[in-house]
Amino acid sequence: MTIQTFEYLTYKQVAKRLGVTRQTIYRWIKNGKFPAPVKVGDQTVRFRMKDIERFENSLTAQYYRKR
């Protein structure tokens, strides 16, 4: 399986993109508020870019509904 870097992100990349810590991401996943990573190797997980974009869009939609 070939991983294309633009389609998958690491915990560190996701944290930086969202402006939160990795611990926050772990907590969101545990609470069911964030898309779970996918396993791409024996000990490697990554987040699908499309899942992260969907999450970001849901935050934007929530923001505008509250206004």
N, C-alpha and C positions, 0 to 999 in steps of 0.2 A: 504494500500500500504506500503510495507516494503522498506525502503531505505537502500541500501547497501553502506557503506561509501566509498568503493573503486570505485564506479561507479559515484558518485556525489561529487562535490566540492563546498565549500562556496566561496563568494567573496574574503574573506581573504586568503583562500588557493590558489585560482587562482592568486591573486595579488602576493603572495609570490613565487609561482611557476614561474611566468613570470618576476619577479623582477620589478614590476610597482606598482603604488598606486591603491586603489579601485576607486578613481576618474578617473584615466586613463581608467579603464575598463568601467565605466559608459559612458565616452565620446566615446570610441570605439563602444560601443553598439549603442549609439545615432546616430553615423555616419555610421552605418552599416558595420563596419570593424571587428566586433567580434560577435561570436554566442550569441544569447540571452539566458538567463537562463530559466529554466523550473520551473513551479510552482509545488511544492511537498506537499503543505499544505495550509491552509487558508492564512497565512502570511509568508510563507517560500518559497524561491526560491533557486535553486542550478544549477550548471553547469554540464552537462554531461561530463564525462571524455573523451569519444570518440570525442566530439565536440572540447574540448580543445586540444587534441592530433592532430586533423585535422588542427586546427589553427596553432599549433606549426610547423607541417609539411609544411604548406603553407609558413610560414616565412622562413624555411630552403630552400625550393625550390626557393623562390624569391632571397635569398642570393646567391645561386649557379648560378642562371640565370644571375645575374649582374656581375659575375666574368669573 
